[in-house]
Amino acid sequence: MTFFRRRLLGLPALALLIAAAGCSSDHSSPSAAVPSPDAKVATLCRNLDKVLPRKVDGLEQNDPEPRSALTAGWGSPAIILRCGVVRPAEMDDPEADGMEVDGVGWLLQKQNDGSFRFTTTLRRAYVEVSLPKARTGDGVAPLVNLAPAVKKAIPEGIAD
């Protein structure tokens, strides 16, 4: 009976070990939280997904997991785009850093880890682009590559 109990207790531990090994990351696919916008914004985001460039700042597309029309990525470490994000509270701050790149307004937020987050302003859907710290030396080149797609798919205006 003791042998049988040990085997039963050992099986869940073995299953957990196998599951963990199967889920371990190989760093080739980045991950990103998928936004959950309303249907109108989700439609705009799907339209954006259809016109996104294959390369951004010379980097090949490397979409994050889980796969979604609301997220995209390029390179490794990846530049991550998320469409349909919630409006950042910092947009209410008149002292917040912002810029315009090829006709698209962006809120700039430096993150604690040295990365940057840019979020579109004055568009019917909020599009967020995250640059990992390793890519911050590229300046706004990724935004230059993404601006035509944003202008084409996400009309100007105030998101609901």
Order of alpha helices (4+ residues) and beta strands (2+ residues): alpha-alpha-beta-beta-beta-beta-beta-beta-beta-beta-alpha
